């Protein structure tokens, strides 16, 4: 692989052309050129190293046809300007992936609980339900078709209790709990 030959050149933020890695005459003899670049009518390359972590390296690369010629200083300058932004985007993506993993782990843990757990926002809209809560709400719904005749139900506008006044009280308690957690409320009466 080209990058194996010039690993010392590939540091984060480095921008270069394909000709720094392999000459034109050598390029046309490669399997990559024969199997991919030629069929796409691509020849000249420009790219940069976004990040390196251990043995993993993230690159951005662009190609263009031989008849359009090598990339010039304008394209190099633009690619250099892009590198910090691409690095930041990659960092954000890694952070989101880590958060998604932790969310999955937390969801798995909550699904292991023997009782139903519902996480709702201050308006009573459900953000998460573990399997046990889903099963309970499902049984409540099945008891009376479209609307629960006992306990809680989940409707388009959030959680509902059996009676309208109980729903209002439930929503008030949820709102107060949210305010208390945020340090702005008082313990519900």
C-alpha positions as CSV (number, residue, x, y, z in Angstrom):
1,X,0.0,0.0,0.0
2,X,1.2,3.5,-0.8
3,X,0.9,4.7,2.8
4,X,3.1,1.9,4.0
5,X,5.9,3.3,1.9
6,X,5.6,6.8,3.2
7,X,4.3,6.3,6.8
8,X,6.7,8.9,8.1
9,X,4.9,11.5,5.9
10,X,1.5,10.7,7.4
11,X,1.1,12.8,10.5
12,X,-2.2,14.5,11.5
13,X,-2.8,17.6,9.4
14,X,-0.4,16.6,6.7
15,X,-1.7,17.4,3.2
16,X,0.0,15.9,0.1
17,X,-0.4,14.7,-3.4
18,X,-0.4,11.1,-4.7
19,X,2.9,11.8,-6.5
20,X,4.6,12.2,-3.1
21,X,3.8,8.6,-2.5
22,X,4.2,7.0,-5.9
23,X,5.3,8.3,-9.3
24,X,3.0,8.4,-12.3
25,X,4.8,5.5,-14.0
26,X,4.7,3.3,-10.9
27,X,1.0,4.2,-10.3
28,X,-0.2,2.8,-13.6
29,X,1.4,-0.5,-12.7
30,X,-0.5,-0.9,-9.5
31,X,-3.5,-3.2,-9.0
32,X,-5.4,-0.3,-7.4
33,X,-5.0,1.7,-10.6
34,X,-5.8,-1.2,-12.8
35,X,-8.8,-2.4,-10.8
36,X,-10.3,0.9,-9.7
37,X,-8.8,4.2,-10.7
38,X,-8.6,3.5,-14.5
39,X,-12.2,2.4,-14.7
40,X,-13.2,5.6,-12.9
41,X,-10.9,7.7,-15.1
42,X,-9.1,8.9,-12.0
43,X,-5.4,9.6,-11.8
44,X,-4.2,12.5,-9.7
45,X,-4.7,12.4,-6.0
46,X,-4.7,14.9,-3.1
47,X,-5.3,14.1,0.5
48,X,-4.6,14.6,4.1
49,X,-4.3,12.8,7.4
50,X,-7.2,13.7,9.7
51,X,-6.0,11.7,12.7
52,X,-3.9,8.8,13.8
53,X,-4.8,6.6,16.8
54,X,-2.4,3.6,17.2
55,X,-2.4,1.7,14.0
56,X,-5.5,3.4,12.7
57,X,-5.2,6.4,10.4
58,X,-8.1,8.5,9.1
59,X,-7.6,10.1,5.6
60,X,-9.5,12.3,3.3
61,X,-8.6,11.9,-0.4
62,X,-9.8,13.3,-3.7
63,X,-9.0,12.2,-7.2
64,X,-9.3,13.7,-10.6
65,X,-8.6,12.8,-14.2
66,X,-5.2,12.8,-15.8
67,X,-6.4,15.3,-18.5
68,X,-7.3,17.8,-15.7
69,X,-3.8,17.7,-14.5
70,X,-2.2,17.7,-11.0
71,X,-3.8,19.5,-8.1
72,X,-2.4,23.0,-7.6
73,X,-1.7,25.3,-4.6
74,X,-5.4,26.5,-4.5
75,X,-6.5,22.9,-3.8
76,X,-3.7,22.3,-1.4
77,X,-4.6,25.4,0.6
78,X,-8.2,24.5,0.7
79,X,-7.4,21.0,1.9
80,X,-5.1,22.4,4.6
81,X,-8.0,24.7,5.7
82,X,-10.4,21.7,5.9
83,X,-8.1,19.5,8.0
84,X,-8.9,21.0,11.5
85,X,-12.6,20.9,10.7
86,X,-12.4,17.3,9.6
87,X,-10.4,16.5,12.7
88,X,-13.1,18.1,14.9
89,X,-15.9,16.3,13.0
90,X,-14.1,13.0,13.6
91,X,-13.7,13.7,17.3
92,X,-17.4,14.6,17.6
93,X,-18.3,11.4,15.8
94,X,-16.1,9.3,18.1
95,X,-17.7,11.0,21.1
96,X,-21.2,10.3,19.8
97,X,-20.3,6.7,19.2
98,X,-19.0,6.5,22.8
99,X,-22.2,8.0,24.1
100,X,-24.3,5.7,22.0
101,X,-22.4,2.7,23.5
102,X,-22.9,4.0,27.0
103,X,-26.6,4.6,26.3
104,X,-27.0,1.0,25.0
105,X,-25.2,-0.3,28.2
106,X,-27.5,1.8,30.4
107,X,-30.6,0.6,28.5
108,X,-29.5,-3.0,28.8
109,X,-29.0,-2.5,32.6
110,X,-32.5,-0.9,33.0
111,X,-34.0,-3.7,31.0
112,X,-32.6,-6.2,33.6
113,X,-34.7,-4.6,36.3
114,X,-37.6,-6.7,37.5
115,X,-40.0,-3.7,37.6
116,X,-41.1,-1.2,35.0
117,X,-39.0,2.0,34.5
118,X,-40.2,5.0,32.5
119,X,-38.1,8.1,31.9
120,X,-40.2,11.1,30.8
121,X,-39.5,14.7,30.2
122,X,-41.2,17.5,32.1
123,X,-44.2,17.4,29.8
124,X,-44.8,13.7,30.4
125,X,-43.4,12.6,27.0
126,X,-41.7,9.3,27.3
127,X,-38.0,9.3,26.5
128,X,-37.3,5.7,27.5
129,X,-39.2,2.6,28.8
130,X,-37.6,-0.6,29.8
131,X,-39.1,-3.9,28.6
132,X,-41.1,-4.4,31.8
133,X,-42.8,-1.0,31.5
134,X,-43.6,-1.7,27.8
135,X,-45.1,-5.0,28.9
136,X,-47.2,-3.4,31.6
137,X,-48.5,-0.6,29.3
138,X,-49.2,-3.3,26.7
139,X,-51.3,-5.3,29.2
140,X,-53.1,-2.1,30.2
141,X,-53.9,-1.3,26.5
142,X,-55.0,-4.9,25.8
143,X,-57.4,-4.7,28.8
144,X,-59.6,-2.1,27.1
145,X,-58.6,-2.0,23.4
146,X,-57.6,1.6,22.5
147,X,-57.5,3.0,26.0
148,X,-56.3,1.6,29.3
149,X,-59.0,0.9,31.8
150,X,-56.5,0.6,34.6
151,X,-53.2,2.2,35.5
152,X,-51.1,4.1,33.0
153,X,-51.3,4.4,29.3
154,X,-49.1,6.0,26.7
155,X,-50.8,8.3,24.3
156,X,-49.5,10.7,21.6
157,X,-49.2,13.5,24.1
158,X,-47.4,11.4,26.7
159,X,-48.3,9.4,29.8
160,X,-51.9,9.2,30.9
161,X,-53.5,8.0,34.1
162,X,-57.0,6.3,34.2
163,X,-58.9,9.6,34.8
164,X,-58.2,13.1,33.5
165,X,-57.7,14.5,37.0
166,X,-55.2,11.7,37.7
167,X,-53.4,12.5,34.4
168,X,-53.2,16.2,35.5
169,X,-51.8,15.2,38.9
170,X,-49.3,12.7,37.2
171,X,-48.1,15.5,34.9
172,X,-47.7,17.9,37.8
173,X,-45.7,15.4,39.7
174,X,-43.4,14.7,36.7
175,X,-42.9,18.4,36.1
176,X,-42.1,19.0,39.8
177,X,-39.7,16.1,39.8
178,X,-37.9,17.6,36.8
179,X,-37.7,21.0,38.5
180,X,-36.4,19.5,41.7
181,X,-33.7,17.5,39.8
182,X,-32.7,20.8,38.1
183,X,-32.5,22.5,41.5
184,X,-35.4,24.7,40.8
185,X,-38.3,22.9,42.4
186,X,-39.6,21.7,45.7
187,X,-40.6,18.2,46.8
188,X,-44.1,17.5,45.6
189,X,-46.9,17.7,48.2
